[in-house]
Amino acid sequence: MELPRVERLAGFFFVTLAVLAGYLVTIAPTAPFWDASELIACSYSLGVPHPPGVPLLVLIGRVFSLIPFSSEIAYRVNFISSLTAAICAGLVYLILVMVLASWREVKTLAEKIATHVSGVTAGLICGYSFTFWFNAVEAEEYAPACLLLIGTLWLTLCWQRSYDKPVSKRLLLVIAYLLSLSTGVHLLPLLVFPAILIFVLAVNWKEVKDWRLVLAVLAFIVLGVTPNLYLLLRSRLDPGINEVSPTTWRALW
């Protein structure tokens, strides 16, 4: 028996909000040391940070810097890490309950409770583990990158459960797009690409025989890489922060 969607959504929001509450208590109230302050300054001024430049994160940071939920610009940009890390912990809960339900059918109330408790425990451990928590309270690229990584893994499991339905091809396109978007945040999520590819081939190898799907995946990958053009275009306007000044294709490379 699959766990009801309402219960899974409730568990997801519980873990996400429980982790986010802890982050909001411990989040850096202003600009912290190291690269975080550079990212905050670049987000606010639309500058070009040190290579590889994290252009997509700079653009997202610019949007958050304009939302007046705090008087501190730095706090607004720091909040990106807290929000994405909290959602990532919620997705860890969803992944675990999906995996447990696929291994063993949930029949009794006790088994259902055990499945939910296991998922919630995993999500909270993820969210409050030292390194993950440390990077969730300041403006860094690691929390958004983890969200892309965990998000694509969750979508892959969703694809497995519906690979024989029309929605499966759309899920593969979303997965390819999110993985390519990671080039504008951090390359960490690309590490799961070989595993996802092997998993897809193992579940339904006929997907790669659909040439239209393959071409669509390639198109979405190209589309997801386009935020990197920001570095080339913005650096030519000589912003206040212009690390390495990638004004040419050669310099960008």
C-alpha positions as a printed NumPy array, in Angstrom:
array([[  0.   ,   0.   ,   0.   ],
       [  1.413,   3.385,  -0.988],
       [  1.4  ,   6.071,   1.661],
       [ -1.361,   8.612,   0.966],
       [ -0.212,  11.788,  -0.767],
       [ -1.703,  13.958,   1.98 ],
       [  0.408,  12.176,   4.597],
       [  3.553,  12.493,   2.501],
       [  2.929,  16.203,   1.934],
       [  2.332,  16.694,   5.647],
       [  5.6  ,  14.936,   6.452],
       [  7.468,  16.981,   3.845],
       [  6.213,  20.309,   5.206],
       [  6.816,  19.221,   8.806],
       [ 10.462,  18.378,   8.151],
       [ 11.01 ,  21.454,   5.968],
       [  9.514,  23.855,   8.515],
       [ 11.185,  22.149,  11.496],
       [ 14.593,  22.496,   9.858],
       [ 13.92 ,  26.009,   8.568],
       [ 12.949,  27.127,  12.086],
       [ 16.363,  26.091,  13.362],
       [ 18.092,  27.861,  10.499],
       [ 16.203,  31.102,  11.1  ],
       [ 17.428,  31.127,  14.705],
       [ 21.055,  30.592,  13.671],
       [ 21.253,  32.322,  10.277],
       [ 24.011,  34.9  ,   9.824],
       [ 22.306,  38.271,  10.485],
       [ 24.659,  40.173,   8.198],
       [ 27.661,  39.557,   5.932],
       [ 29.814,  36.624,   7.149],
       [ 33.467,  36.04 ,   6.359],
       [ 34.946,  34.271,   3.291],
       [ 33.208,  33.81 ,  -0.046],
       [ 29.711,  34.427,   1.332],
       [ 30.251,  38.184,   1.537],
       [ 31.55 ,  38.249,  -2.019],
       [ 28.439,  36.44 ,  -3.22 ],
       [ 26.208,  38.862,  -1.298],
       [ 27.972,  41.886,  -2.782],
       [ 27.841,  40.416,  -6.292],
       [ 24.161,  39.57 ,  -5.915],
       [ 23.306,  43.091,  -4.794],
       [ 25.397,  44.811,  -7.485],
       [ 25.063,  42.153, -10.216],
       [ 28.798,  41.624, -10.233],
       [ 30.959,  38.734, -11.406],
       [ 32.358,  36.661,  -8.489],
       [ 35.45 ,  34.476,  -8.595],
       [ 35.447,  31.5  , -11.021],
       [ 33.386,  29.6  , -11.855],
       [ 31.13 ,  32.577, -11.205],
       [ 27.839,  30.969, -10.061],
       [ 25.812,  33.208, -12.429],
       [ 22.404,  31.653, -11.755],
       [ 22.87 ,  32.014,  -8.003],
       [ 23.92 ,  35.657,  -8.453],
       [ 20.713,  36.351, -10.379],
       [ 18.582,  34.579,  -7.761],
       [ 20.432,  36.477,  -5.048],
       [ 19.635,  39.741,  -6.81 ],
       [ 15.917,  38.898,  -6.712],
       [ 16.047,  38.024,  -3.01 ],
       [ 18.01 ,  41.206,  -2.246],
       [ 15.049,  43.217,  -3.537],
       [ 12.459,  41.498,  -1.305],
       [ 12.095,  43.63 ,   1.852],
       [ 11.579,  40.896,   4.467],
       [ 14.618,  42.213,   6.376],
       [ 16.41 ,  45.53 ,   6.67 ],
       [ 19.715,  43.736,   6.036],
       [ 20.494,  43.003,   2.387],
       [ 22.971,  40.32 ,   3.495],
       [ 20.287,  38.546,   5.529],
       [ 18.036,  38.376,   2.468],
       [ 20.725,  36.667,   0.406],
       [ 21.747,  34.391,   3.29 ],
       [ 18.13 ,  33.253,   3.475],
       [ 18.482,  31.543,   0.063],
       [ 20.732,  28.91 ,   1.61 ],
       [ 18.408,  28.395,   4.569],
       [ 15.337,  27.98 ,   2.381],
       [ 16.93 ,  25.62 ,  -0.152],
       [ 18.599,  23.534,   2.567],
       [ 15.314,  23.157,   4.447],
       [ 13.503,  22.034,   1.285],
       [ 16.348,  19.607,   0.641],
       [ 15.795,  18.04 ,   4.086],
       [ 12.097,  17.676,   3.272],
       [ 12.974,  15.904,   0.034],
       [ 15.213,  13.499,   1.959],
       [ 12.095,  12.53 ,   3.938],
       [ 10.137,  11.959,   0.714],
       [ 12.911,   9.875,  -0.836],
       [ 13.233,   7.625,   2.202],
       [  9.513,   6.936,   2.561],
       [  9.319,   6.155,  -1.175],
       [ 12.244,   3.749,  -0.953],
       [ 10.909,   2.037,   2.178],
       [  7.447,   1.673,   0.658],
       [  8.951,   0.134,  -2.484],
       [ 11.016,  -2.376,  -0.506],
       [  8.175,  -3.566,   1.674],
       [  4.458,  -3.036,   1.327],
       [  3.036,  -0.929,   4.141],
       [  0.038,  -2.84 ,   5.448],
       [ -0.512,  -1.995,   9.099],
       [ -0.734,   1.256,  11.044],
       [  2.456,   0.384,  12.908],
       [  4.336,  -0.047,   9.629],
       [  2.966,   3.257,   8.365],
       [  4.065,   5.063,  11.516],
       [  7.499,   3.432,  11.361],
       [  7.907,   4.531,   7.74 ],
       [  6.995,   8.13 ,   8.506],
       [  9.19 ,   8.242,  11.612],
       [ 12.129,   6.867,   9.631],
       [ 11.658,   9.497,   6.937],
       [ 11.301,  12.344,   9.423],
       [ 14.385,  11.173,  11.317],
       [ 16.424,  11.036,   8.117],
       [ 15.292,  14.508,   7.087],
       [ 16.089,  16.038,  10.47 ],
       [ 19.479,  14.33 ,  10.64 ],
       [ 20.283,  15.68 ,   7.19 ],
       [ 19.141,  19.195,   8.032],
       [ 20.924,  19.398,  11.364],
       [ 24.129,  17.578,  10.487],
       [ 27.11 ,  19.857,  11.128],
       [ 28.433,  20.511,   7.637],
       [ 24.983,  20.796,   6.063],
       [ 23.781,  23.177,   8.787],
       [ 26.979,  25.236,   8.577],
       [ 26.401,  25.918,   4.882],
       [ 22.686,  26.564,   5.349],
       [ 23.021,  29.763,   7.372],
       [ 25.173,  31.871,   5.046],
       [ 25.186,  32.82 ,   1.375],
       [ 26.958,  29.892,  -0.275],
       [ 26.249,  27.747,  -3.3  ],
       [ 26.303,  24.397,  -1.504],
       [ 22.728,  24.372,  -0.192],
       [ 21.159,  25.316,  -3.575],
       [ 23.398,  22.731,  -5.234],
       [ 22.261,  20.049,  -2.778],
       [ 18.654,  20.962,  -3.533],
       [ 19.265,  20.365,  -7.242],
       [ 21.035,  17.087,  -6.473],
       [ 18.415,  15.709,  -4.08 ],
       [ 15.607,  17.113,  -6.221],
       [ 16.774,  15.224,  -9.305],
       [ 17.108,  12.014,  -7.292],
       [ 13.531,  12.412,  -6.045],
       [ 12.28 ,  13.103,  -9.573],
       [ 14.115,   9.99 , -10.76 ],
       [ 12.206,   7.881,  -8.241],
       [  8.986,   9.571,  -9.365],
       [  9.892,   8.662, -12.943],
       [ 10.458,   5.023, -11.952],
       [  6.921,   4.791, -10.592],
       [  5.411,   6.173, -13.81 ],
       [  7.887,   5.182, -16.531],
       [  5.094,   3.542, -18.536],
       [  2.958,   6.693, -18.54 ],
       [  3.153,   9.812, -20.755],
       [  4.361,  11.938, -17.831],
       [  7.594,   9.941, -17.646],
       [  9.164,  11.687, -20.64 ],
       [  8.381,  15.098, -19.161],
       [ 10.045,  14.071, -15.912],
       [ 13.209,  13.114, -17.784],
       [ 13.234,  16.527, -19.455],
       [ 12.899,  18.262, -16.086],
       [ 15.726,  16.142, -14.652],
       [ 18.018,  17.001, -17.576],
       [ 17.146,  20.695, -17.276],
       [ 17.801,  20.854, -13.524],
       [ 21.138,  19.056, -13.85 ],
       [ 22.261,  21.474, -16.567],
       [ 21.1  ,  24.438, -14.455],
       [ 23.574,  23.31 , -11.813],
       [ 26.409,  24.605, -14.013],
       [ 25.269,  28.08 , -12.953],
       [ 25.301,  27.168,  -9.245],
       [ 27.806,  24.387,  -8.517],
       [ 28.968,  21.29 , -10.377],
       [ 28.161,  18.956,  -7.461],
       [ 24.755,  17.792,  -8.852],
       [ 26.452,  16.576, -12.049],
       [ 27.972,  13.765,  -9.994],
       [ 24.596,  11.988,  -9.936],
       [ 24.139,  12.144, -13.714],
       [ 25.917,   8.811, -14.447],
       [ 23.942,   7.1  , -11.681],
       [ 20.632,   8.469, -12.976],
       [ 21.509,   7.427, -16.532],
       [ 22.367,   3.878, -15.436],
       [ 19.193,   3.734, -13.355],
       [ 17.028,   4.837, -16.295],
       [ 18.646,   2.266, -18.573],
       [ 18.138,  -0.459, -15.972],
       [ 14.457,   0.377, -15.476],
       [ 13.494,   1.101, -19.08 ],
       [ 16.35 ,   1.043, -21.575],
       [ 13.935,   1.714, -24.436],
       [ 13.854,   5.405, -23.448],
       [ 17.187,   5.997, -25.202],
       [ 15.746,   4.566, -28.423],
       [ 13.291,   7.451, -28.661],
       [ 15.339,   9.875, -30.76 ],
       [ 12.831,  12.691, -30.264],
       [ 13.204,  12.381, -26.504],
       [ 17.001,  12.335, -26.812],
       [ 16.957,  15.5  , -28.937],
       [ 14.594,  17.181, -26.478],
       [ 16.892,  16.265, -23.576],
       [ 19.869,  17.766, -25.415],
       [ 17.864,  20.936, -26.116],
       [ 16.935,  21.273, -22.443],
       [ 20.57 ,  20.758, -21.443],
       [ 21.654,  23.588, -23.744],
       [ 18.857,  25.767, -22.355],
       [ 19.934,  25.051, -18.795],
       [ 23.523,  26.123, -19.497],
       [ 22.53 ,  29.547, -20.904],
       [ 22.661,  31.408, -17.53 ],
       [ 26.447,  31.202, -17.865],
       [ 26.193,  33.812, -20.615],
       [ 25.552,  36.3  , -17.813],
       [ 29.258,  36.199, -16.971],
       [ 30.257,  37.192, -20.51 ],
       [ 27.596,  39.878, -20.924],
       [ 27.813,  41.448, -17.472],
       [ 31.619,  41.542, -17.347],
       [ 31.647,  43.679, -20.507],
       [ 29.736,  46.375, -18.588],
       [ 32.611,  46.566, -16.091],
       [ 30.673,  46.097, -12.818],
       [ 32.227,  47.044,  -9.483],
       [ 33.177,  43.406,  -8.833],
       [ 34.476,  41.744, -11.994],
       [ 36.69 ,  38.792, -11.043],
       [ 38.972,  37.662, -13.903],
       [ 36.897,  39.886, -16.232],
       [ 35.587,  37.172, -18.617],
       [ 34.819,  39.62 , -21.433],
       [ 35.779,  37.171, -24.215],
       [ 34.892,  33.567, -24.932],
       [ 38.5  ,  32.573, -24.277],
       [ 38.552,  34.37 , -20.921],
       [ 35.171,  32.856, -20.037],
       [ 36.488,  29.352, -20.774]])
